Amino acid sequence: METNDETQQRLSAIQGFILKSTIPILVERKEGKPDPVGTGTLLTINGRHFIITARHLFADDWSALEHLAVPDALDGDTYTRILNLVCSTPKNGDVDIAILEVTNPESVREIKANWNFLTLENVDVSASATNVWIVGYPGKNYSIVGKRLVAEPVTVLTERLRETPKAARQPVHQGLDLFYAYGKSAHLLGKGDAPTPELQGMSGTAIWDVSSQPHPGELWLPERFAKMIGVQVAFLHGDYARAKSWLAVARSLAKIDPELRAAVLQKTGVTAE
């Protein structure tokens, strides 16, 4: 049986693994003046590199995509500009997903020097998990003084709601829209039961299922048992957090081109339909 210390070490390892691929998304219109706009998750498929996030971060100003940057650390004053970015979004505007492909080799190298790109092995399109983690960077947890940016992550442990909240904005798509409890307080990893933050700044972050356990004798590694199941896109503080399932992301990826269609089908069984 696992001791309490062992459990805490395992949870810390999972959080560390998740944070290594969970990036603050910044808009740097003036050099050295970053403006946090949301959160994204790094993903690689067949040697191509992507940031998975929420469409609404840019819907009011698509020119922001020309000024995106990623901090080199969660406490530092250097940033990697994301050049030659290609943005793909679903034709259905209700599917609040943005797939940002980083095509500039130098940008990819600089991001890899500080962060980790996940693969489709780290994805679960079934969205069957009840208990999940939401990990990201709330706006109130940023401190920017001059060029120095400090981003303090938060990990919220919550559970899926059985019914669609009455206050949820329509339309709600069965199998694509997921809702999770988001009260005024919740269990925050490392802090215990505590007040929950407003989720501005966390839009676009991943919803994680970390409930899988190794079989007896099976090697435990966080990357083998932590799975992305959705992308957080909206919330009503004191009521719910809303996400688009990774099924929606997989379908969107599959529609970009034949190479991605084949890779998504092979790893997830999802088609572009």
N, C-alpha and C positions, 0 to 999 in steps of 0.2 A: 504494500500500500504506500502511496506517495505521501511524504511528509508535507507539512505546511510550507517549509522552506523550499522544498523541491517544487511544489506547485507555484510558488512565487517566482522562482527562477525560470520555470517553464513559461509562465505568463510574460515575464520580462523579455524572454528570448523571442516570443511571438511578436510582442510590441516592437522590439528592435528590428525584426525582420520586416514588418509592415512599414515602419517609418523610413526604412532605407529606400523604399520605392514610392513614398508618399511625399509629393513636393508642393511647397507653396508656389502658386503661380503669380508672378509679378508682372506688372506693366511698367516699363522703364522708358517713359517718353523723354526724360532728361537724364543724362548719364549720372549715375550715382544717386538717383532719386526714385527708388522703387516704390511702387504702389501695389500692395497685395489685393488680388481680386478674387481668388478662390484657391482650390486645392485640386491636384491631379494625381494620377497614378501612372507610373512608367511601365511600358509593355513593349516587348520585342517579339516579332514574328518573322521567321525566315530572313533574319539579318536586317529587317526594317525596324524602325524605332518610332514609338508613338507615346503620346500623352492622352490618357482617357480622362475626360472631365465633363462638365455640364455646358450645354449650348448657351444657356441664358447669360453666362458670364460675358459673352461678346455680342449678344443679339442686338444691343442698342448702339454698339460701336465696333464694327468688324475691323476697323483700322487698328484696334488695340493689338490684333494678332501680329502686326508688324513690329511691335515693341515688347514682345514677351521675353521674360528672363526668368532664370531659376537661380536661387541663391546657392552658392557653393557650400554653405553650411547653415545650420539653424541659428548660429551666432557668428556673424562676420560681416565684412564690408566688400566682398567681391561677388560677382554675379556672372552667370553664363547667358549671353544673349542667344536666343533661339532663332537662327537664320534659316531662310528658305523653308518656312513652315507651310505645310499643305493641310488645310482644314476640310474635313468631311463631316456632314451632318445629315441625319435622316430627312427625307422629303416631308414627312409628317412632323410639323412643328411641335406637336404634343409630346414627341419623344425627345426629351431634353438631354441629348447626348451630343458631345463633340469629340471627334477623333482627330487629333493633331499629329500629323506625321512630321518628324524632324528629319529632313533630308540632307542637311549640311553635315558632312563628316566631322568637321572641327567641333561643331556644337555637340554632336553625339559623343565625341571623345571627351570633351570637357564635362559633360553631364555624367558619363560613366566613371570619371575620376572621383566623383563624390557620391554618386547615387547608384541604385541597382535597378535594372530593367527586369521585370517579371516576364513570364511566358504564359502560354495558354494552359500549361500544367497547373498554374495557380488560380484557375477559374472553375467555378461551378455554375452552370446555367440553369440548374434545377430550382434554385431559390427555395429549397425546402427547409432551410434552417429556421429554427424558432428563436434561439438566442444568438445574438450577433454583437459585433464590435463596430463602432463608428469612430474612425481615427482621422484626425485632421488638425487644422490650425484656425481656431476661431479668431475673428477680427480683433477682439479685445485682448488676445494673447500675443499680439505683435507690439514690439517696441522699435521705433525707428528714430535714431538720433544721427543726423548727418547722413553718412553713407552706411552706417552700421545698422543692420537689421537683426533683431532677435525674435524668433518665432517659437513659442512654447506650445507643443502639441498637447492634445487631450484625447483620451480614449474612453468613450462612453460605452458601458455595457447595457444592452437593452434587449427587448424581445419583440417579436412580430405581433402585430394586432390581428385579431381574427376577422375583424370586419373593417370595411372602409370607414374612416372617420367622417362624421356628418359635415364637418367643415372643409373637407378636402375639395379642392377645385376640380371641376369636371373638364374634360372627360377623364374617366378612370379606365384604363385598359387592363382587362383580365390577363394575368400572367406577365405583364410588363410593369405594372405599378405595384410597389411594395410599400407597406406602412409599418412603422415601428413606434413603440411607445416613446414619447419624449416629454416627460414631466418636468416640473420645475426643479426636481432633484432626481438623482440617479446614482448608480455606483460608477465612480470614475476610477480607472485602474491606477493604483498607486496612491489614491487619495481617499478611498472608501466612499461612503454615501456623502454626497456633497451637492450644492446647487449646480445645475447644468448651465452652460454658457449659451448665449444666443449663437446660432449656427452660421451667421453671416461670416464669410471667409472660408467655410468648410464645404460650400457647394462644389460638387464635382469629385469629392473624395469617395473612396470605395467603402462599401459595406462588406464586412468580413464574417465568415463562418469559421470559428476556431474550435468547434466542438468535436471534431474527429479525434479518435484516440488510436494509438498504435496497437496492433495485435501483440500477444505475448511473444517476446523475443524479437520484435520488429524494431529497427532503429528509429528513434524519434528525432525528427528535425523539423523546425518550424515551417520551412518551405514545403514540406510534404503534407502538412495538415492544416495550414491556413489557406482558405480559398476566398477569392473575391466573388460575391454573389450579386452585387448591385452598385449603383452610383447614386449618391445622395444629391437630390435636386431641389428640395423644398422642405420647409418645416413650419410648424405652428407651436411656438414655445408653450409648454404646459399641456400639449396634446399629442402631437405626432411628428415624426421625421418621415419624409417621403423619398423613395428611391425608384429609379428605373432598374429593372433586373438586368443581369448580365446577358440574358437572352436577347434583350434589345441591343446591347452593345455588339454581341456576336453577329446578329443579323446585319447590323450597320457595317461592320467590318467586311462581311461577306459580299456586300454590294459594291465595295470600292473597286475591286478588279479580280480577275480570275485567280491570280496567285493567292490572294487572301481568302477568296472563296474556298479554294481547295484546302488551305491550311486550317481554316475554321471548321470546315466539315470534318476533316480528319481528327482534330483534337476534341471537338465538342459535339459533333453530330448535327450542328445547326446549319441550315441552308439560308439563302438570302430571301426566301419567301416569308 
